[in-house]
Amino acid sequence: FVTSNNLTPEENIIFKEKITEVDSYVNSLLSGYEKKVLRYYVKGLNYVEIASILKKEPKSIDNALRRIKIKLQAKLN
């Protein structure tokens, strides 16, 4: 895993620009609900934990993650 601590100053600037680019891309591509689900999922929470926090059914979380995956794959291919 690459962190900004392992980079030269020039690489660090490029790294931060790429992170900003990816963040902007995700924000424009996903719905508000999908962004919330993704944020919790990336933090390591499972479907049941996310569902509890968002007061949704685990199947709703599963569906959101499937949509996220499809949207990201479509854009990256």
PyMOL Python script that loads the backbone (N, CA, C, O; Angstrom):
from pymol import cmd

cmd.read_pdbstr("""\
ATOM      1  N   PHE A   1       0.842  -1.190   0.000  1.00  0.00           N
ATOM      2  CA  PHE A   1       0.000   0.000   0.000  1.00  0.00           C
ATOM      3  C   PHE A   1       0.876   1.238   0.000  1.00  0.00           C
ATOM      4  O   PHE A   1       1.818   1.331   0.788  1.00  0.00           O
ATOM      5  N   VAL A   2       0.585   2.172  -0.857  1.00  0.00           N
ATOM      6  CA  VAL A   2       1.365   3.398  -0.968  1.00  0.00           C
ATOM      7  C   VAL A   2       0.751   4.457  -0.051  1.00  0.00           C
ATOM      8  O   VAL A   2      -0.460   4.673  -0.051  1.00  0.00           O
ATOM      9  N   THR A   3       1.601   5.101   0.718  1.00  0.00           N
ATOM     10  CA  THR A   3       1.160   6.235   1.523  1.00  0.00           C
ATOM     11  C   THR A   3       2.005   7.430   1.150  1.00  0.00           C
ATOM     12  O   THR A   3       3.082   7.293   0.570  1.00  0.00           O
ATOM     13  N   SER A   4       1.510   8.595   1.487  1.00  0.00           N
ATOM     14  CA  SER A   4       2.252   9.801   1.132  1.00  0.00           C
ATOM     15  C   SER A   4       3.562   9.908   1.900  1.00  0.00           C
ATOM     16  O   SER A   4       4.428  10.689   1.507  1.00  0.00           O
ATOM     17  N   ASN A   5       3.739   9.150   2.983  1.00  0.00           N
ATOM     18  CA  ASN A   5       4.977   9.178   3.760  1.00  0.00           C
ATOM     19  C   ASN A   5       6.147   8.521   3.029  1.00  0.00           C
ATOM     20  O   ASN A   5       7.304   8.818   3.328  1.00  0.00           O
ATOM     21  N   ASN A   6       5.860   7.634   2.077  1.00  0.00           N
ATOM     22  CA  ASN A   6       6.906   6.892   1.371  1.00  0.00           C
ATOM     23  C   ASN A   6       7.363   7.582   0.089  1.00  0.00           C
ATOM     24  O   ASN A   6       8.178   7.025  -0.647  1.00  0.00           O
ATOM     25  N   LEU A   7       6.856   8.778  -0.193  1.00  0.00           N
ATOM     26  CA  LEU A   7       7.073   9.404  -1.488  1.00  0.00           C
ATOM     27  C   LEU A   7       7.980  10.630  -1.411  1.00  0.00           C
ATOM     28  O   LEU A   7       8.132  11.262  -0.365  1.00  0.00           O
ATOM     29  N   THR A   8       8.573  10.935  -2.561  1.00  0.00           N
ATOM     30  CA  THR A   8       9.326  12.188  -2.665  1.00  0.00           C
ATOM     31  C   THR A   8       8.316  13.337  -2.673  1.00  0.00           C
ATOM     32  O   THR A   8       7.126  13.096  -2.876  1.00  0.00           O
ATOM     33  N   PRO A   9       8.754  14.560  -2.460  1.00  0.00           N
ATOM     34  CA  PRO A   9       7.812  15.694  -2.504  1.00  0.00           C
ATOM     35  C   PRO A   9       7.030  15.773  -3.823  1.00  0.00           C
ATOM     36  O   PRO A   9       5.836  16.075  -3.818  1.00  0.00           O
ATOM     37  N   GLU A  10       7.691  15.507  -4.936  1.00  0.00           N
ATOM     38  CA  GLU A  10       7.019  15.549  -6.232  1.00  0.00           C
ATOM     39  C   GLU A  10       5.974  14.434  -6.346  1.00  0.00           C
ATOM     40  O   GLU A  10       4.856  14.656  -6.810  1.00  0.00           O
ATOM     41  N   GLU A  11       6.363  13.240  -5.916  1.00  0.00           N
ATOM     42  CA  GLU A  11       5.433  12.107  -5.951  1.00  0.00           C
ATOM     43  C   GLU A  11       4.258  12.351  -5.009  1.00  0.00           C
ATOM     44  O   GLU A  11       3.133  11.943  -5.296  1.00  0.00           O
ATOM     45  N   ASN A  12       4.517  13.006  -3.900  1.00  0.00           N
ATOM     46  CA  ASN A  12       3.466  13.314  -2.935  1.00  0.00           C
ATOM     47  C   ASN A  12       2.414  14.236  -3.553  1.00  0.00           C
ATOM     48  O   ASN A  12       1.219  14.046  -3.330  1.00  0.00           O
ATOM     49  N   ILE A  13       2.846  15.222  -4.318  1.00  0.00           N
ATOM     50  CA  ILE A  13       1.906  16.127  -4.992  1.00  0.00           C
ATOM     51  C   ILE A  13       1.051  15.352  -5.989  1.00  0.00           C
ATOM     52  O   ILE A  13      -0.166  15.529  -6.040  1.00  0.00           O
ATOM     53  N   ILE A  14       1.689  14.498  -6.775  1.00  0.00           N
ATOM     54  CA  ILE A  14       0.963  13.689  -7.757  1.00  0.00           C
ATOM     55  C   ILE A  14      -0.006  12.745  -7.044  1.00  0.00           C
ATOM     56  O   ILE A  14      -1.144  12.575  -7.483  1.00  0.00           O
ATOM     57  N   PHE A  15       0.439  12.136  -5.955  1.00  0.00           N
ATOM     58  CA  PHE A  15      -0.409  11.228  -5.176  1.00  0.00           C
ATOM     59  C   PHE A  15      -1.658  11.956  -4.688  1.00  0.00           C
ATOM     60  O   PHE A  15      -2.770  11.443  -4.819  1.00  0.00           O
ATOM     61  N   LYS A  16      -1.479  13.140  -4.130  1.00  0.00           N
ATOM     62  CA  LYS A  16      -2.618  13.917  -3.618  1.00  0.00           C
ATOM     63  C   LYS A  16      -3.560  14.325  -4.743  1.00  0.00           C
ATOM     64  O   LYS A  16      -4.778  14.330  -4.563  1.00  0.00           O
ATOM     65  N   GLU A  17      -3.007  14.664  -5.895  1.00  0.00           N
ATOM     66  CA  GLU A  17      -3.850  15.009  -7.045  1.00  0.00           C
ATOM     67  C   GLU A  17      -4.679  13.812  -7.493  1.00  0.00           C
ATOM     68  O   GLU A  17      -5.857  13.955  -7.818  1.00  0.00           O
ATOM     69  N   LYS A  18      -4.065  12.636  -7.511  1.00  0.00           N
ATOM     70  CA  LYS A  18      -4.785  11.419  -7.901  1.00  0.00           C
ATOM     71  C   LYS A  18      -5.903  11.090  -6.907  1.00  0.00           C
ATOM     72  O   LYS A  18      -7.001  10.702  -7.305  1.00  0.00           O
ATOM     73  N   ILE A  19      -5.615  11.248  -5.616  1.00  0.00           N
ATOM     74  CA  ILE A  19      -6.637  10.997  -4.594  1.00  0.00           C
ATOM     75  C   ILE A  19      -7.808  11.951  -4.791  1.00  0.00           C
ATOM     76  O   ILE A  19      -8.965  11.538  -4.710  1.00  0.00           O
ATOM     77  N   THR A  20      -7.521  13.208  -5.046  1.00  0.00           N
ATOM     78  CA  THR A  20      -8.571  14.201  -5.286  1.00  0.00           C
ATOM     79  C   THR A  20      -9.374  13.836  -6.529  1.00  0.00           C
ATOM     80  O   THR A  20     -10.597  13.970  -6.545  1.00  0.00           O
ATOM     81  N   GLU A  21      -8.685  13.375  -7.567  1.00  0.00           N
ATOM     82  CA  GLU A  21      -9.343  12.976  -8.811  1.00  0.00           C
ATOM     83  C   GLU A  21     -10.275  11.788  -8.575  1.00  0.00           C
ATOM     84  O   GLU A  21     -11.411  11.790  -9.049  1.00  0.00           O
ATOM     85  N   VAL A  22      -9.808  10.787  -7.855  1.00  0.00           N
ATOM     86  CA  VAL A  22     -10.630   9.605  -7.558  1.00  0.00           C
ATOM     87  C   VAL A  22     -11.826   9.998  -6.693  1.00  0.00           C
ATOM     88  O   VAL A  22     -12.943   9.541  -6.936  1.00  0.00           O
ATOM     89  N   ASP A  23     -11.599  10.841  -5.688  1.00  0.00           N
ATOM     90  CA  ASP A  23     -12.680  11.292  -4.808  1.00  0.00           C
ATOM     91  C   ASP A  23     -13.746  12.032  -5.614  1.00  0.00           C
ATOM     92  O   ASP A  23     -14.939  11.800  -5.423  1.00  0.00           O
ATOM     93  N   SER A  24     -13.331  12.901  -6.493  1.00  0.00           N
ATOM     94  CA  SER A  24     -14.260  13.656  -7.337  1.00  0.00           C
ATOM     95  C   SER A  24     -15.040  12.712  -8.250  1.00  0.00           C
ATOM     96  O   SER A  24     -16.248  12.861  -8.432  1.00  0.00           O
ATOM     97  N   TYR A  25     -14.342  11.756  -8.810  1.00  0.00           N
ATOM     98  CA  TYR A  25     -14.972  10.777  -9.690  1.00  0.00           C
ATOM     99  C   TYR A  25     -16.038   9.979  -8.950  1.00  0.00           C
ATOM    100  O   TYR A  25     -17.154   9.818  -9.446  1.00  0.00           O
ATOM    101  N   VAL A  26     -15.697   9.482  -7.769  1.00  0.00           N
ATOM    102  CA  VAL A  26     -16.646   8.694  -6.968  1.00  0.00           C
ATOM    103  C   VAL A  26     -17.842   9.557  -6.574  1.00  0.00           C
ATOM    104  O   VAL A  26     -18.983   9.095  -6.627  1.00  0.00           O
ATOM    105  N   ASN A  27     -17.592  10.797  -6.181  1.00  0.00           N
ATOM    106  CA  ASN A  27     -18.682  11.691  -5.787  1.00  0.00           C
ATOM    107  C   ASN A  27     -19.644  11.962  -6.931  1.00  0.00           C
ATOM    108  O   ASN A  27     -20.848  12.093  -6.708  1.00  0.00           O
ATOM    109  N   SER A  28     -19.135  12.047  -8.145  1.00  0.00           N
ATOM    110  CA  SER A  28     -20.009  12.320  -9.281  1.00  0.00           C
ATOM    111  C   SER A  28     -20.739  11.070  -9.768  1.00  0.00           C
ATOM    112  O   SER A  28     -21.799  11.171 -10.385  1.00  0.00           O
ATOM    113  N   LEU A  29     -20.188   9.919  -9.498  1.00  0.00           N
ATOM    114  CA  LEU A  29     -20.726   8.666 -10.026  1.00  0.00           C
ATOM    115  C   LEU A  29     -21.774   8.027  -9.119  1.00  0.00           C
ATOM    116  O   LEU A  29     -22.748   7.452  -9.604  1.00  0.00           O
ATOM    117  N   LEU A  30     -21.580   8.125  -7.805  1.00  0.00           N
ATOM    118  CA  LEU A  30     -22.431   7.407  -6.859  1.00  0.00           C
ATOM    119  C   LEU A  30     -23.504   8.306  -6.264  1.00  0.00           C
ATOM    120  O   LEU A  30     -23.338   9.520  -6.149  1.00  0.00           O
ATOM    121  N   SER A  31     -24.609   7.670  -5.891  1.00  0.00           N
ATOM    122  CA  SER A  31     -25.673   8.396  -5.179  1.00  0.00           C
ATOM    123  C   SER A  31     -25.216   8.666  -3.747  1.00  0.00           C
ATOM    124  O   SER A  31     -24.223   8.100  -3.288  1.00  0.00           O
ATOM    125  N   GLY A  32     -25.929   9.514  -3.059  1.00  0.00           N
ATOM    126  CA  GLY A  32     -25.603   9.810  -1.662  1.00  0.00           C
ATOM    127  C   GLY A  32     -25.621   8.563  -0.798  1.00  0.00           C
ATOM    128  O   GLY A  32     -24.738   8.367   0.037  1.00  0.00           O
ATOM    129  N   TYR A  33     -26.622   7.720  -0.996  1.00  0.00           N
ATOM    130  CA  TYR A  33     -26.735   6.478  -0.235  1.00  0.00           C
ATOM    131  C   TYR A  33     -25.562   5.555  -0.529  1.00  0.00           C
ATOM    132  O   TYR A  33     -24.984   4.974   0.389  1.00  0.00           O
ATOM    133  N   GLU A  34     -25.206   5.418  -1.800  1.00  0.00           N
ATOM    134  CA  GLU A  34     -24.089   4.559  -2.182  1.00  0.00           C
ATOM    135  C   GLU A  34     -22.780   5.064  -1.589  1.00  0.00           C
ATOM    136  O   GLU A  34     -21.942   4.265  -1.173  1.00  0.00           O
ATOM    137  N   LYS A  35     -22.597   6.374  -1.544  1.00  0.00           N
ATOM    138  CA  LYS A  35     -21.385   6.944  -0.943  1.00  0.00           C
ATOM    139  C   LYS A  35     -21.307   6.619   0.543  1.00  0.00           C
ATOM    140  O   LYS A  35     -20.234   6.303   1.057  1.00  0.00           O
ATOM    141  N   LYS A  36     -22.447   6.696   1.237  1.00  0.00           N
ATOM    142  CA  LYS A  36     -22.460   6.362   2.671  1.00  0.00           C
ATOM    143  C   LYS A  36     -22.094   4.896   2.868  1.00  0.00           C
ATOM    144  O   LYS A  36     -21.267   4.566   3.717  1.00  0.00           O
ATOM    145  N   VAL A  37     -22.709   4.022   2.084  1.00  0.00           N
ATOM    146  CA  VAL A  37     -22.432   2.586   2.185  1.00  0.00           C
ATOM    147  C   VAL A  37     -20.956   2.314   1.909  1.00  0.00           C
ATOM    148  O   VAL A  37     -20.309   1.572   2.649  1.00  0.00           O
ATOM    149  N   LEU A  38     -20.430   2.907   0.857  1.00  0.00           N
ATOM    150  CA  LEU A  38     -19.023   2.692   0.496  1.00  0.00           C
ATOM    151  C   LEU A  38     -18.097   3.192   1.598  1.00  0.00           C
ATOM    152  O   LEU A  38     -17.109   2.534   1.923  1.00  0.00           O
ATOM    153  N   ARG A  39     -18.408   4.346   2.171  1.00  0.00           N
ATOM    154  CA  ARG A  39     -17.573   4.912   3.236  1.00  0.00           C
ATOM    155  C   ARG A  39     -17.463   3.932   4.413  1.00  0.00           C
ATOM    156  O   ARG A  39     -16.369   3.697   4.926  1.00  0.00           O
ATOM    157  N   TYR A  40     -18.586   3.370   4.833  1.00  0.00           N
ATOM    158  CA  TYR A  40     -18.561   2.414   5.946  1.00  0.00           C
ATOM    159  C   TYR A  40     -17.886   1.108   5.551  1.00  0.00           C
ATOM    160  O   TYR A  40     -17.163   0.508   6.347  1.00  0.00           O
ATOM    161  N   TYR A  41     -18.124   0.672   4.323  1.00  0.00           N
ATOM    162  CA  TYR A  41     -17.531  -0.580   3.862  1.00  0.00           C
ATOM    163  C   TYR A  41     -16.008  -0.469   3.811  1.00  0.00           C
ATOM    164  O   TYR A  41     -15.301  -1.392   4.217  1.00  0.00           O
ATOM    165  N   VAL A  42     -15.514   0.641   3.319  1.00  0.00           N
ATOM    166  CA  VAL A  42     -14.064   0.855   3.240  1.00  0.00           C
ATOM    167  C   VAL A  42     -13.444   0.907   4.637  1.00  0.00           C
ATOM    168  O   VAL A  42     -12.282   0.542   4.820  1.00  0.00           O
ATOM    169  N   LYS A  43     -14.215   1.357   5.611  1.00  0.00           N
ATOM    170  CA  LYS A  43     -13.726   1.393   6.995  1.00  0.00           C
ATOM    171  C   LYS A  43     -13.671  -0.001   7.614  1.00  0.00           C
ATOM    172  O   LYS A  43     -13.135  -0.174   8.709  1.00  0.00           O
ATOM    173  N   GLY A  44     -14.223  -0.998   6.917  1.00  0.00           N
ATOM    174  CA  GLY A  44     -14.127  -2.372   7.391  1.00  0.00           C
ATOM    175  C   GLY A  44     -15.390  -2.923   8.021  1.00  0.00           C
ATOM    176  O   GLY A  44     -15.375  -4.030   8.559  1.00  0.00           O
ATOM    177  N   LEU A  45     -16.489  -2.172   7.968  1.00  0.00           N
ATOM    178  CA  LEU A  45     -17.733  -2.664   8.538  1.00  0.00           C
ATOM    179  C   LEU A  45     -18.364  -3.692   7.604  1.00  0.00           C
ATOM    180  O   LEU A  45     -18.216  -3.617   6.384  1.00  0.00           O
ATOM    181  N   ASN A  46     -19.069  -4.651   8.198  1.00  0.00           N
ATOM    182  CA  ASN A  46     -19.743  -5.649   7.381  1.00  0.00           C
ATOM    183  C   ASN A  46     -21.168  -5.186   7.055  1.00  0.00           C
ATOM    184  O   ASN A  46     -21.613  -4.140   7.527  1.00  0.00           O
ATOM    185  N   TYR A  47     -21.875  -5.980   6.241  1.00  0.00           N
ATOM    186  CA  TYR A  47     -23.216  -5.608   5.778  1.00  0.00           C
ATOM    187  C   TYR A  47     -24.169  -5.347   6.937  1.00  0.00           C
ATOM    188  O   TYR A  47     -24.916  -4.369   6.925  1.00  0.00           O
ATOM    189  N   VAL A  48     -24.143  -6.220   7.933  1.00  0.00           N
ATOM    190  CA  VAL A  48     -25.060  -6.099   9.064  1.00  0.00           C
ATOM    191  C   VAL A  48     -24.766  -4.837   9.873  1.00  0.00           C
ATOM    192  O   VAL A  48     -25.688  -4.146  10.305  1.00  0.00           O
ATOM    193  N   GLU A  49     -23.502  -4.540  10.076  1.00  0.00           N
ATOM    194  CA  GLU A  49     -23.123  -3.334  10.822  1.00  0.00           C
ATOM    195  C   GLU A  49     -23.542  -2.069  10.069  1.00  0.00           C
ATOM    196  O   GLU A  49     -24.066  -1.128  10.665  1.00  0.00           O
ATOM    197  N   ILE A  50     -23.310  -2.056   8.769  1.00  0.00           N
ATOM    198  CA  ILE A  50     -23.697  -0.903   7.959  1.00  0.00           C
ATOM    199  C   ILE A  50     -25.213  -0.746   7.977  1.00  0.00           C
ATOM    200  O   ILE A  50     -25.729   0.360   8.133  1.00  0.00           O
ATOM    201  N   ALA A  51     -25.912  -1.850   7.817  1.00  0.00           N
ATOM    202  CA  ALA A  51     -27.376  -1.814   7.824  1.00  0.00           C
ATOM    203  C   ALA A  51     -27.903  -1.255   9.142  1.00  0.00           C
ATOM    204  O   ALA A  51     -28.853  -0.472   9.153  1.00  0.00           O
ATOM    205  N   SER A  52     -27.299  -1.650  10.229  1.00  0.00           N
ATOM    206  CA  SER A  52     -27.718  -1.157  11.541  1.00  0.00           C
ATOM    207  C   SER A  52     -27.513   0.351  11.662  1.00  0.00           C
ATOM    208  O   SER A  52     -28.391   1.064  12.148  1.00  0.00           O
ATOM    209  N   ILE A  53     -26.362   0.831  11.222  1.00  0.00           N
ATOM    210  CA  ILE A  53     -26.064   2.263  11.298  1.00  0.00           C
ATOM    211  C   ILE A  53     -27.018   3.070  10.425  1.00  0.00           C
ATOM    212  O   ILE A  53     -27.518   4.115  10.842  1.00  0.00           O
ATOM    213  N   LEU A  54     -27.267   2.584   9.216  1.00  0.00           N
ATOM    214  CA  LEU A  54     -28.107   3.321   8.265  1.00  0.00           C
ATOM    215  C   LEU A  54     -29.591   2.990   8.401  1.00  0.00           C
ATOM    216  O   LEU A  54     -30.429   3.530   7.678  1.00  0.00           O
ATOM    217  N   LYS A  55     -29.901   2.101   9.334  1.00  0.00           N
ATOM    218  CA  LYS A  55     -31.287   1.685   9.575  1.00  0.00           C
ATOM    219  C   LYS A  55     -31.944   1.143   8.292  1.00  0.00           C
ATOM    220  O   LYS A  55     -33.045   1.531   7.902  1.00  0.00           O
ATOM    221  N   LYS A  56     -31.210   0.237   7.676  1.00  0.00           N
ATOM    222  CA  LYS A  56     -31.662  -0.431   6.453  1.00  0.00           C
ATOM    223  C   LYS A  56     -31.512  -1.931   6.629  1.00  0.00           C
ATOM    224  O   LYS A  56     -30.900  -2.393   7.592  1.00  0.00           O
ATOM    225  N   GLU A  57     -32.066  -2.680   5.705  1.00  0.00           N
ATOM    226  CA  GLU A  57     -31.904  -4.125   5.703  1.00  0.00           C
ATOM    227  C   GLU A  57     -30.537  -4.472   5.096  1.00  0.00           C
ATOM    228  O   GLU A  57     -30.050  -3.762   4.216  1.00  0.00           O
ATOM    229  N   PRO A  58     -29.917  -5.567   5.568  1.00  0.00           N
ATOM    230  CA  PRO A  58     -28.638  -5.976   4.974  1.00  0.00           C
ATOM    231  C   PRO A  58     -28.717  -6.171   3.459  1.00  0.00           C
ATOM    232  O   PRO A  58     -27.741  -5.919   2.753  1.00  0.00           O
ATOM    233  N   LYS A  59     -29.866  -6.617   2.957  1.00  0.00           N
ATOM    234  CA  LYS A  59     -30.027  -6.811   1.508  1.00  0.00           C
ATOM    235  C   LYS A  59     -29.897  -5.478   0.774  1.00  0.00           C
ATOM    236  O   LYS A  59     -29.376  -5.440  -0.340  1.00  0.00           O
ATOM    237  N   SER A  60     -30.358  -4.391   1.378  1.00  0.00           N
ATOM    238  CA  SER A  60     -30.222  -3.060   0.785  1.00  0.00           C
ATOM    239  C   SER A  60     -28.741  -2.673   0.666  1.00  0.00           C
ATOM    240  O   SER A  60     -28.327  -2.052  -0.313  1.00  0.00           O
ATOM    241  N   ILE A  61     -27.962  -3.047   1.667  1.00  0.00           N
ATOM    242  CA  ILE A  61     -26.520  -2.773   1.648  1.00  0.00           C
ATOM    243  C   ILE A  61     -25.863  -3.606   0.548  1.00  0.00           C
ATOM    244  O   ILE A  61     -25.027  -3.108  -0.206  1.00  0.00           O
ATOM    245  N   ASP A  62     -26.250  -4.873   0.467  1.00  0.00           N
ATOM    246  CA  ASP A  62     -25.736  -5.756  -0.573  1.00  0.00           C
ATOM    247  C   ASP A  62     -26.040  -5.188  -1.959  1.00  0.00           C
ATOM    248  O   ASP A  62     -25.168  -5.158  -2.828  1.00  0.00           O
ATOM    249  N   ASN A  63     -27.272  -4.741  -2.159  1.00  0.00           N
ATOM    250  CA  ASN A  63     -27.663  -4.165  -3.445  1.00  0.00           C
ATOM    251  C   ASN A  63     -26.852  -2.910  -3.761  1.00  0.00           C
ATOM    252  O   ASN A  63     -26.410  -2.726  -4.895  1.00  0.00           O
ATOM    253  N   ALA A  64     -26.659  -2.058  -2.772  1.00  0.00           N
ATOM    254  CA  ALA A  64     -25.891  -0.829  -2.977  1.00  0.00           C
ATOM    255  C   ALA A  64     -24.450  -1.164  -3.361  1.00  0.00           C
ATOM    256  O   ALA A  64     -23.894  -0.548  -4.271  1.00  0.00           O
ATOM    257  N   LEU A  65     -23.848  -2.125  -2.683  1.00  0.00           N
ATOM    258  CA  LEU A  65     -22.465  -2.500  -3.001  1.00  0.00           C
ATOM    259  C   LEU A  65     -22.361  -3.117  -4.392  1.00  0.00           C
ATOM    260  O   LEU A  65     -21.359  -2.926  -5.080  1.00  0.00           O
ATOM    261  N   ARG A  66     -23.379  -3.850  -4.806  1.00  0.00           N
ATOM    262  CA  ARG A  66     -23.388  -4.401  -6.174  1.00  0.00           C
ATOM    263  C   ARG A  66     -23.464  -3.272  -7.205  1.00  0.00           C
ATOM    264  O   ARG A  66     -22.761  -3.299  -8.215  1.00  0.00           O
ATOM    265  N   ARG A  67     -24.327  -2.273  -6.942  1.00  0.00           N
ATOM    266  CA  ARG A  67     -24.424  -1.123  -7.856  1.00  0.00           C
ATOM    267  C   ARG A  67     -23.101  -0.366  -7.922  1.00  0.00           C
ATOM    268  O   ARG A  67     -22.659   0.036  -8.999  1.00  0.00           O
ATOM    269  N   ILE A  68     -22.475  -0.177  -6.768  1.00  0.00           N
ATOM    270  CA  ILE A  68     -21.188   0.529  -6.713  1.00  0.00           C
ATOM    271  C   ILE A  68     -20.164  -0.209  -7.567  1.00  0.00           C
ATOM    272  O   ILE A  68     -19.464   0.401  -8.374  1.00  0.00           O
ATOM    273  N   LYS A  69     -20.082  -1.513  -7.386  1.00  0.00           N
ATOM    274  CA  LYS A  69     -19.119  -2.317  -8.133  1.00  0.00           C
ATOM    275  C   LYS A  69     -19.374  -2.210  -9.635  1.00  0.00           C
ATOM    276  O   LYS A  69     -18.434  -2.053 -10.414  1.00  0.00           O
ATOM    277  N   ILE A  70     -20.626  -2.294 -10.038  1.00  0.00           N
ATOM    278  CA  ILE A  70     -20.974  -2.208 -11.466  1.00  0.00           C
ATOM    279  C   ILE A  70     -20.596  -0.838 -12.028  1.00  0.00           C
ATOM    280  O   ILE A  70     -20.018  -0.744 -13.111  1.00  0.00           O
ATOM    281  N   LYS A  71     -20.923   0.220 -11.291  1.00  0.00           N
ATOM    282  CA  LYS A  71     -20.613   1.571 -11.755  1.00  0.00           C
ATOM    283  C   LYS A  71     -19.107   1.787 -11.875  1.00  0.00           C
ATOM    284  O   LYS A  71     -18.638   2.355 -12.861  1.00  0.00           O
ATOM    285  N   LEU A  72     -18.358   1.342 -10.887  1.00  0.00           N
ATOM    286  CA  LEU A  72     -16.911   1.532 -10.932  1.00  0.00           C
ATOM    287  C   LEU A  72     -16.266   0.696 -12.023  1.00  0.00           C
ATOM    288  O   LEU A  72     -15.367   1.168 -12.719  1.00  0.00           O
ATOM    289  N   GLN A  73     -16.719  -0.541 -12.177  1.00  0.00           N
ATOM    290  CA  GLN A  73     -16.164  -1.390 -13.241  1.00  0.00           C
ATOM    291  C   GLN A  73     -16.468  -0.822 -14.606  1.00  0.00           C
ATOM    292  O   GLN A  73     -15.604  -0.829 -15.483  1.00  0.00           O
ATOM    293  N   ALA A  74     -17.687  -0.325 -14.811  1.00  0.00           N
ATOM    294  CA  ALA A  74     -18.067   0.221 -16.108  1.00  0.00           C
ATOM    295  C   ALA A  74     -17.207   1.429 -16.459  1.00  0.00           C
ATOM    296  O   ALA A  74     -16.801   1.596 -17.609  1.00  0.00           O
ATOM    297  N   LYS A  75     -16.937   2.255 -15.481  1.00  0.00           N
ATOM    298  CA  LYS A  75     -16.152   3.461 -15.731  1.00  0.00           C
ATOM    299  C   LYS A  75     -14.669   3.136 -15.945  1.00  0.00           C
ATOM    300  O   LYS A  75     -13.994   3.809 -16.724  1.00  0.00           O
ATOM    301  N   LEU A  76     -14.162   2.108 -15.256  1.00  0.00           N
ATOM    302  CA  LEU A  76     -12.749   1.763 -15.371  1.00  0.00           C
ATOM    303  C   LEU A  76     -12.435   0.955 -16.628  1.00  0.00           C
ATOM    304  O   LEU A  76     -11.285   0.910 -17.064  1.00  0.00           O
ATOM    305  N   ASN A  77     -13.438   0.326 -17.205  1.00  0.00           N
ATOM    306  CA  ASN A  77     -13.197  -0.495 -18.414  1.00  0.00           C
ATOM    307  C   ASN A  77     -13.321   0.298 -19.656  1.00  0.00           C
ATOM    308  O   ASN A  77     -13.150  -0.239 -20.751  1.00  0.00           O
TER     309      ASN A  77
END
""", "prot")
cmd.dss("prot")
cmd.show_as("cartoon", "prot")
cmd.util.cbc("prot")
cmd.orient("prot")
